Amino acid sequence: MAWIDFCEDACLVDKRTESDGMGGVIVSWSDGAPIKAGFVRDSTTEAKIAYQNGIREIFTIVFSDLLELAPNDRVKRLSDGKIFRITSDARDMTTPKQSDMHFREADAEVVTT
């Protein structure tokens, strides 16, 4: 089995901006390209305490190394509609080129349910 066998259907969430006609901007989000990703909730004691104190749920997202996700990008898990905001640079956690498993991971927080 490959790591991708444990991934779920997801999609990138595209940001769109347009003028509001009064000098401001209206931001909207829409479903983008489909991807496969693994979602792992941070269940450390520190994460649990932070969540109880009002911090959003923290996850690690695992995905193909062909995909580049940068901080503030968004990914939607299709099974439940949760949207995750990437909070780390995925280029910092990429498997070595010599590896037989090619993936990246990034930290993320839940921004909507």
Buried (B, 14 or more C-beta within 10 A) or exposed (E): EEBBEEBEEBBBBEEEEEEEEEEEEEEEBEEBEEBBBBBEEBEEEEBEEBBEEEEBBBBBBBBBBEBBBEEEBBBBBEEEEBBBBBBBBBEEBBBEEEEEEBBBBBBBBBBEE
